[in-house]
Amino acid sequence: MFDLEEVFIDSDKVNQAIKMEVPLVMTTYTLPRKVEQYIEQVIGTFLDYAEQSRLKDIIIYCIQELAVNAKKANTKRVYFIEQGLDLNDIDDYKRGMRSFKDETLNNINYYLDLQRQHGLYIRLVLQLKDNIVTLEVRNNVTISEVEYERIRKQLLTARKYDDMKDAILQAMDEPEEGKVQMVDDSEGAGLGLVMLVIMLKKLGLGTNAFDILKDGNETIARIVIPKDMKKAG
């Protein structure tokens, strides 16, 4: 495991992990731009080796989206702790989300430092094994059941459609009196995930190429790419 804010992995180690089919694990607590750039390079190396370089731009975009979602989830956790609010309590959740974005954006360095203090990480795990490329973005914040069910609903909706517009329209919540309200994108549940699924489908990946899982205290966003996948179309 490597902390990307302290150690940069050289290409030999990346290639060795690929050839030995062992996971390459990269951990960051604040996801600065230099770390995002390095992650892009590592993903590119993996996809080149797997002869799927044509997927590079889209997969990098997807991983960046998932990493930012994980970072937001960690920020939310420390913000709620600071405010003395319970993420799993509906009233507390609504109260906290009213001020979450404005307060954290205006003082982001403070909350990023808190994430490190609490040991909340964003972890990228890459592995090429049995001709399958697996890319995971993990963070050690367990989402609530309500949020998890909402994510599952968004994924099920996205998997039904090939057209972005139709999927997004169906991925909206329908509150009382027929008013349309965009879904809450907390913990990565929102239109970003819908777009991600549609983009992967357009690349020729199956509907199960992307999933969100819970494992202990971790939330896992996983993309799976067959090494021998043929070019779509």
Summary of the structure (lengths in Angstrom):
residues: 233
radius of gyration: 18.2
end to end distance: 38.2
largest distance: 59.5
contacts: 710
relative contact order: 0.14
helix: 54%
strand: 17%
